[in-house]
Amino acid sequence: MNIHFRDVQSGSVEARAIIEIADGVFLNEVTILNIEGELVVEFPRKSFIGKSRRTHYIDIVTFEDNDKRILWEIEIKNAYKEWRKSNKKVLIYEEK
């Protein structure tokens, strides 16, 4: 699995990932979050408003069991940590 990251640094969002899941097949908008110092992988979801005016969410990527999901998350987190080693964060502050 090839994973490409794009730095975001907006709020708790650390980066976005594009994952090549098969030759020439890509999964976009996988989000790497930093929630209270813990890295969290968030997969893309589709939202829609139902007849009852409630917002419903559907996972774009589904796994046959939770173990496969956890393995993907671990692999993505490890790839992100390796990418971050060579792509340090640069914080920019404005003078007032």
Secondary structure, 3 states (H helix, E strand, C coil): CEEEEEEEEECCEEEEEEEEEECCEEEEEEEEEEECCEEEEECCEEEEECCCCCEEEEECCCCCCHHHHHHHHHHHHHHHHHHHHHCCCCCCCCCC
